[in-house]
Amino acid sequence: GECHAGRYETSIMMAADPDRVDNDVRAGLSEVPISLSVKLREGVVDFQEMGLSDAYCGDPAEATATEGNELLERLATMVVTEVLEAMRGE
């Protein structure tokens, strides 16, 4: 839930396109322990109303390219598995 531009997504960006991550800014960001998915389930759809004044939640300062590469590998495996199962009619 603490995913929007947080550790998860920032790690993926650091692995996939590191030039698009401003590490000086990222390293200085404080953790925002607000779950985007919980807020959406509660019907809150505006970042400001969610308490996400800087439009991120989670902890982007803890992101790493190593974790991003691991996540991309897992995501790729998940997609390939789903495609192969669909092709086999499973």
Summary of the structure (lengths in Angstrom):
residues: 90
radius of gyration: 15.7
end to end distance: 29.7
largest distance: 48.2
contacts: 235
relative contact order: 0.24
helix: 61%
strand: 2%
